[in-house]
């Protein structure tokens, strides 16, 4: 993990996400978060990546866990990848928005840069709900002036060859595409 000397601790990037970031159904090294750590190492960036993603997590769960993560790791960058499970469970959009906003505020108060990763869900609850959920991410990114990965699964969703058999979770090739989606935004903060 980089070549930091003992005198200088590596800065940390904490990813707070759900199954899309935890690498559900894959070997750990196949997740986009592991690919991020590999790229950082290859390019000589001295960051430690902490994958604090939990399959099935919601924005409420992420918000509950975030203060401890910030205290423990003192990250330079926090990537927030949550909301898909809120949407799949039909949670109120206002709750999703409020939880994500509080997460951004807590991370910024700790001195971390924040990246939001947008998500879209299938239209199970109708187009109005689906569109309202997707709109939360660019609205918050603008409100808090934080970088946005507009859609984490851009180029992956609806591509059967990039998805696992469950059609919900990306396979290793899909994780590579998601990594590139994040890298294009994250690289500017390094």
C-alpha positions in Angstrom: 0.0 0.0 0.0 2.2 2.8 -1.3 5.7 3.5 0.0 5.0 5.9 2.8 7.8 6.2 5.3 7.1 5.4 9.0 7.3 9.2 9.7 4.4 10.0 7.4 1.2 7.9 7.7 -0.7 7.4 4.4 -3.8 9.4 3.8 -6.9 7.4 3.6 -9.9 7.1 1.3 -12.9 5.6 3.0 -15.7 4.1 0.8 -19.0 3.9 2.5 -21.2 1.8 0.3 -23.4 -1.3 -0.2 -23.1 -4.5 -2.2 -22.0 -2.6 -5.3 -18.9 -1.5 -3.5 -18.3 -4.5 -1.2 -17.9 -6.7 -4.3 -20.9 -8.9 -3.6 -20.5 -12.3 -5.1 -16.9 -11.7 -6.2 -13.4 -12.2 -4.8 -12.3 -9.2 -2.8 -9.7 -8.2 -5.3 -12.3 -8.0 -8.1 -14.3 -5.1 -6.5 -14.0 -1.6 -7.9 -12.6 -0.5 -4.5 -9.8 -3.0 -4.7 -9.1 -1.9 -8.3 -8.9 1.7 -7.0 -6.3 0.7 -4.4 -4.3 -1.1 -7.1 -4.4 1.9 -9.4 -3.3 4.2 -6.6 -0.4 1.9 -5.8 0.6 1.6 -9.4 0.7 5.3 -9.9 2.6 6.0 -6.8 -0.2 7.7 -4.8 0.2 7.1 -1.1 -3.3 6.4 0.0 -4.7 3.5 2.0 -8.2 2.6 0.8 -10.7 1.5 3.5 -13.7 -0.4 2.1 -16.4 0.2 4.7 -19.1 -1.1 2.4 -21.7 -3.6 3.6 -24.0 -5.6 1.4 -27.6 -4.5 2.0 -26.7 -1.2 3.7 -28.9 1.8 3.4 -28.3 5.5 3.9 -29.5 5.2 7.5 -27.0 2.5 8.2 -24.2 4.4 6.5 -25.1 7.5 8.5 -25.1 5.5 11.7 -21.6 4.1 11.0 -20.0 7.2 9.5 -19.0 9.1 12.8 -17.0 6.0 14.0 -15.4 5.6 10.5 -14.3 9.3 10.5 -12.9 9.1 14.0 -11.1 5.8 13.4 -9.6 6.5 9.9 -9.5 10.4 9.7 -9.9 10.1 5.9 -8.7 12.6 3.3 -11.5 11.5 1.0 -14.9 9.8 1.7 -16.7 8.2 -1.2 -20.4 7.8 -0.4 -22.1 5.0 -2.5 -25.5 4.4 -0.8 -29.1 4.7 -1.7 -29.8 1.8 -4.0 -31.2 -0.3 -1.1 -33.3 2.6 0.2 -34.8 2.8 -3.3 -35.3 -1.0 -3.7 -37.2 -0.9 -0.3 -39.3 2.0 -1.3 -38.0 4.3 1.5 -39.1 7.9 1.4 -37.0 10.1 -0.8 -36.8 12.8 1.8 -35.2 10.3 4.2 -32.6 9.3 1.6 -31.8 12.9 0.9 -31.6 13.9 4.6 -29.3 10.9 5.4 -27.0 11.6 2.4 -26.9 15.3 3.3 -25.9 14.6 6.9 -23.2 12.2 5.7 -21.7 14.9 3.4 -21.8 17.4 6.3 -20.2 15.0 8.8 -17.4 14.1 6.3 -16.7 17.7 5.4 -16.7 18.8 9.1 -14.0 16.1 9.7 -11.9 17.8 7.0 -12.5 15.1 4.3 -13.3 15.7 0.6 -16.5 14.0 -0.4 -17.5 12.2 -3.6 -21.1 11.2 -4.1 -21.9 8.3 -6.4 -25.3 8.5 -8.0 -27.5 5.4 -8.4 -30.6 4.6 -10.4 -33.0 1.8 -9.6 -35.4 -0.2 -11.7 -38.8 1.5 -12.1 -40.6 -0.9 -9.7 -42.2 2.0 -7.7 -43.0 3.9 -10.8 -41.2 6.6 -12.9 -41.9 9.5 -10.5 -40.2 7.7 -7.6 -37.3 6.4 -9.7 -36.6 9.8 -11.2 -36.9 11.6 -7.8 -34.4 9.2 -6.3 -31.9 9.6 -9.1 -32.3 13.4 -8.9 -31.2 13.5 -5.2 -27.5 13.0 -6.1 -26.9 15.8 -8.6 -29.0 18.1 -6.3 -26.9 17.3 -3.3 -23.6 17.5 -5.3 -24.6 21.0 -6.4 -25.9 22.1 -3.0 -22.7 21.0 -1.2 -20.3 21.6 -4.2 -18.9 18.1 -4.1 -17.8 15.9 -7.0 -20.4 13.5 -8.4 -20.1 10.2 -10.2 -23.4 10.7 -12.0 -24.3 7.0 -12.2 -22.0 4.5 -10.7 -23.2 1.7 -13.0 -23.0 3.8 -16.2 -22.1 1.4 -19.0 -22.8 -1.6 -16.7 -26.5 -1.6 -15.9 -28.6 -3.3 -18.6 -25.4 -5.0 -20.0 -26.0 -8.7 -19.3 -22.4 -9.6 -20.1 -21.3 -7.2 -17.2 -23.7 -8.5 -14.6 -23.9 -11.6 -12.4 -26.7 -14.1 -12.8 -28.8 -12.2 -10.3 -28.9 -9.2 -12.8 -28.4 -6.8 -9.9 -24.7 -7.1 -9.1 -21.9 -6.4 -11.6 -19.5 -9.2 -12.4 -15.7 -8.6 -12.4 -15.8 -6.9 -15.8 -18.6 -4.7 -14.6 -16.6 -3.8 -11.5 -13.8 -2.6 -13.8 -16.2 -0.3 -15.6 -17.5 1.1 -12.3 -14.0 1.6 -11.2 -13.2 3.8 -14.3 -16.5 5.7 -13.6 -15.2 6.6 -10.1 -11.6 7.1 -11.2 -12.5 9.8 -13.7 -14.0 11.9 -10.8 -11.6 10.8 -8.0 -8.4 11.5 -9.9 -9.0 15.2 -9.7 -8.9 15.1 -5.9 -5.5 13.4 -5.6 
